[in-house]
């Protein structure tokens, strides 16, 4: 297991190093530049801007990662966050929101570590009934993962068009009488509810899949 993790770490480090080498070095960079200016310059190939941006935000991200209590993998999560920035930075609509984007991405990377650990942890043979109780730290981590995943699903549903949001809500309501009443509420024929539901779920999976939650829809 240790060798597998080491190989994975080396792979991430190599990809990160390749990202840095792929940008061109410029002669100088304005150290007073704001995040939007740095991000624009870095994504245009300015290595000095990239290095300044990384140096500026690394302490903040490391302090956040420490709160997840995942040890050295917290530093790996920070490095992976910058790798994601290099890969997806052009998709950030408002470069002024860089700090929030980094915080959210790091959050997802740290939770991915926690989820992976929960899958990889072997369970020893219980010696007494007390051994059947999960460690309080494990329960806390599992609760954190569940709450985060639930929040991500809620955010994904909230991003759907209003009619699709209402359809999902009504279909999940155990007190909803049936398709006829749903059709009346939405103003669509009963025969359209099934296909509309499938389109809505496909759209929802498309939103959640990049976050590793496509199976939740």
N, C-alpha and C positions, 0 to 999 in steps of 0.2 A: 504493500500500500504506500509506504514511504517513497519507494522509487517511482511509483506512478505519479504521486503528487509532485515530486521533484521534476519529473519530465514535464508535467503541466506547467510548473512555475517557469522552467527554462523556456518553454514555448511562448509563454506570455512575454517574458523578458526579451526574447529575440524579436517578437513582433513589435514591441515597443521601441527597441533599438532601431529596427528597420524604419519605423515611422519617423524617428528623429533624423536618421541619415537621409531620408527622402526629401527633406526640406532644404532649401539653399541658405547658406549663411550670408547675412547682410552685414555691412560694416558697423552699423550702430542701431540702437533702438532707444526711443524716448522712454525713460524709466518713469515718467509721470503720466504715461498713456493710461487711459482707462481700459476696462476689460473689453469693451466693444472694439476699441482701436487695436488692442493686442490680438484679439481673436481674429479680426479681419486680416491683420498683417501675417499672423501665424499661418492661417489657412491659405494665404497667398504665397507661402514659401519662405517666410522670414524666420529663420532658425533662432535668431536672437530674441525675437518677440515670443516664440514658442517657449524658449527656456525661461524667460522672465515670467511668463504666464504660469508655467509650472511651479517656479520658485515662489511666486506670490501666493498660490492657493494650496500648495502642499501642506504647510503647517496646519491650516484650517481643516483640511480633509483628514489629516492624520489624527487630529484631536477628535473629530467625529467618529472615525473608525475605531478609536480606542474605546468608545462607549459600547461597542458591540461585543467586546471581550473575546475576540477571535485571535489574539496573539499576533504573531508575525504575518498572518494572512491578512491582517488589517492593512499592512503596508502594500501587500500584493493587490488588495482591493483598490487602494489609492492609485497604484500604477495602472491597473486595468481601467480605472475611471478615465485617466488621461488617454489611454489607448482608444476608448470609446469616443472621447472628444475628437481625436484625430480622425476616426472613421466616420463620425456622424455630425461633426461640428457644423457643416454647411446646412444641416437641417434645422439649426437653431434659428427661429424666426426673428427673435430680438436678441442680438449679441449682448445687450445690457443685462440680460437675465442669466449670464454665464454662471455666476456663483450659485444660483438656485438650481441650474441644470446639473452642475457638478455635484451638489449636495444630493439631489434626487438620484443621480446615477450611482453615486457611492452607496447610497442606502440600498439600492437594488443589488449591487455587487456584494455587499456585506450579508444581505439576506440570502443570496445565492450560496455563500460559504456556509451559512448556518444550515440551509436545507441540505447541502451536500454532506455535511457532517452528520446530520441526523440519519441520512441513508447509509452512511459508511460505518456508523458506530455499531459494533457487535454487542450483543446482549449476553452476558455471562449466565450460566445456569444458576437459578435462584437457590440460595441456601436456607432461606426462611421467608415467611410471608412479607417481612419488611423489604426484602430484596425485590419484591414485585412492584413496589412503589417507585415511580420514576423520580430521578433526582430533581430537586426543586429548580435547579438551573436549567435542566432540560425542559421542564414544564414551561418555564418562563420563555425560553427560546422558541418552543413550539407555539406558544400563545402569540408571541411577537410575529412569527411567520404567518399564522392564521389571520391575525388582525391586519397585517400588511396586505396579504392577498385579498382579503375581503374589501379593503379600501381601494385596491387597484381595480377590482371588478366593479365596485360602485362608480369609480371615476370613469371607467370604460362605458358603462351604461349611460352615465350622464352626458357622455360625448355623442351619443346617438341622436338622430332626429327625434323630435318630441313624440311623434306617433309611435315610433319604434320603442322608445322608452316606456310609453304607456302600455304597449302590447306586452312587453316583458314583465312589467309590474302586474298586469292583470292575470297573465298566465301563471305567475308565481303565487297568486293570492288563493289560498285554499277555500276562501268563502265566495269566490267568483262563481256564479251559477253555471256558466257554460259559454260555448262559442256564440250562441245567438245573442246573448247579452253583450259579449265582447264586441261582436260585429256592430251592434247598435251603438255602443260607446264610441267606437272608432269610426263609425260611418262607412264600413266596408262590408261586402258580401261575406257570408260564412265561408264560402269556398275559397276566399282569398286569404283567410287567416293562416292556414297551414303554410302555403308558399311564402307569405309575408314573414311568418315566424322563422322559417328556414333561412331566408335572406338576412333577417336580423341577426340570427345566431352566427351565420358566416361572417358578417361584418364585425360582430363582437369578438369572434375568434381571431380575426385579422388584427384587431387592436391589441388583444391580450397575448398573442403568440410571441411577439418580440420580447415580452416580459416573462416568458416561460410559463404562461398560464392559459394557453390555448385550450387545455382540457377542461377548464372551468366553465366554458360556455357551451 
